[in-house]
Amino acid sequence: MTELVILLKSIEKLRKQLNDLINAKSLNLQDPEIIAASEILDDAISKFNEILINMKDK
């Protein structure tokens, strides 16, 4: 698998985990665990976008 495919699968897994965590925390979006999980997902999405931009530039 390419790095992009692996990252995309990771993003989907992180998104599901975040959604499950939000539901488990009764939609309290200020919970520190939710904030941390969201930041991890944001980092993965940023990395994905960076790879796409680099691929476009080549």
Secondary structure as GFF3:
##gff-version 3
##sequence-region A 1 58
A	DSSP	alpha_helix	3	24	.	.	.	ID=ss1
A	DSSP	alpha_helix	32	57	.	.	.	ID=ss2
###
